[in-house]
């Protein structure tokens, strides 16, 4: 019975992966090939479901609950503090495009943090295969690497999302209108989430097994996401950023996973 449930879960996750790949293609090509899509909110919800189901299958229910719960609580607390005070990410506020708000933050936002936190963590795990995660220094290195991988994602995403009106940087900033403090805030937020998760779960990296393509799917999605920014004429100024901030770590992670386990570990 358990085997049947796992097979059904894997099938659902593969289905979500295919939908995500299609939606990324639809966003990337919409200027000359108007494929049907579900907008930013719909895409986020599909991506959240993918991350939740995949993490649940790979980590188990208890670790998923800890990872998701800590991601939501920490990210919401820092986002709400950030919007109210401007101290964490810089002075900003959310528009109305992302739906209902809890306080000053759309409900969708803490969910979107986990949507990104989980694949970035998988990429970092792949990049650091062979690192001794039984020691605090190893866990700290994993947390920092995952935080930087995650922040590289935001360096590609944030300017276009702000330009579309999803949020407003009240004082602007030197990076495509985004303050540099925002990226320090992203590193801080995600570093805290990763450290808190590993401390609470006692996870030393041995739970997540890279034993096939299925385990690598979050790293594949992370890499595919950058394609939206590499299409000619789409976001030309961000294309170079996408190559170095997302494509490079994503491809390096996939290359590491393609190596035999006896070499990578």
C-alpha positions, 0 to 999 in steps of 0.5 A: 500500500505504501509503495502504491502511495509513493508511486502516485505521489511521484506521478503527481510530482512529475506532472507538476514538473511538466506543468512548471516547464510548460509555464516557464516556456510560456512566460519566456516566449509570450511576446511572439508565441502567446501560449496560455498561462496562469499568471504569476499567482497561478505559477507560484501556487503550482510551484509551491505545490511542487516543492511541498510534494517533492520535499515531503517525499524526499524528506518525510512528513516531519522534516517537511513540516519543520522546513515549511513551517520555519520558512513561512514563520521566519520569512513572514516575520522578516517581511512584515518587519521589513515593510513596516520599518525598512530595516531588513530589505530597504523601504518597500511596500506590496501592491495588490497584484499578489492577492490578500494580505496578512498585515502588510504582506500578501499571504502568497509571499511566505509560501513563495519563499518556501517555493524557492528555498527548497530548490535552492537548498537542493542545488546547494546540496548537489554543489557540496556533495562530499562535504562533511555535514556532520560538523557545525561548520559543514552545516553552516557552509551548506546554509550559506551556499544555499542562501547565496544560491537563493539570493542569486535567484532574486537578483534575476527575479526582483527587478522585473517583478518590481517593474511589473508592480508586484512591489514598490521600492520607495527609494529606488536603488542602484541595481535596476532600481532595487536597493543593495540592502535587499540582497543582504536581507535575502542572504540573512533570511534564507541563512536563518531558515536553513540553519533553523531547519537543520538545527530543529530536524537534526538533518546532516544531509544524509536524509536527501538521497540523489539516487536518480533524476527524480531527486534532481528535479528541484535543481532542474526547475531552478536552472530552467527558471533562468530561461525566461531571462535569457530569451532575446529581447525579453530582459536583455540587461538581466541576461548576463546576471541570469547566466552567472547568478542562476545558470552557472550554479544550476548547471554545476549542480546538475554536472555534480549529480551526473557524476558517479556517486563514488566520485561525487561523495 
